């Protein structure tokens, strides 16, 4: 099996497909993009605190389910 790129087509290959994009329309659309507004700053301590809280919540949930099974 072989592959090609848009500039060098290979005619004899196992799978034939061509994605046709309107590059000028895509460029115009991308030019109109606006940056996503920043909601708030998040520091490493907040991320770590959320991670540990989620980990603890999952531990409690597993313990709760396991205690109900016994």
Secondary structure, 3 states (H helix, E strand, C coil): CCCCECCECCCCCCCCCCCCCCHHHHHHHHHCCCCCCCCCCCCHHHHHHHHHHHHHHHHHHHHHHHHHHC
